[in-house]
Amino acid sequence: VQLQASGGGLVQPGGSLRLSCEGSGNGFSTNVMAWYRQAPGNLRKLVASIASGGSTVYIDSVRGRFTISRDNAKNTVYLQMNNLKPEDTSVYYCNRPYCSGSGCYPWGQGTLVTVSS
């Protein structure tokens, strides 16, 4: 599976963005998928995950502001981000949750979200 994240950009605090992650190849639609983010100088951190059936998990700092969803027919996972804060500034990636090494799909370039006035 190859992953392509898109939808990032520059937004003011309090603004919204919708990220998309499209997967190509077999198995994407049946796997639990997750969004991660990595700020400069920090480790990549899981933000939210979604099972193939739609159940979701969020980290505390984004719960209530971010919504993860998926369209299995389109092999796409989304991250709706509302009430963005400067601390949300990161490169955002999608992949399998808590994966490492060969357990991950190739990471791709991610999409940069910058929250600044």
Buried (B, 14 or more C-beta within 10 A) or exposed (E): BEBBBBBBEEBEEEBEBBBBBBBEEEEBBEBBBBBBBBEEEEEBEBBBBBBEEEEBBBEEEBEEBBBBBBEEEEBBBBBBBBEBBEEBBBBBBBBBBEBEEEEBBEBBEBBEBBBEE
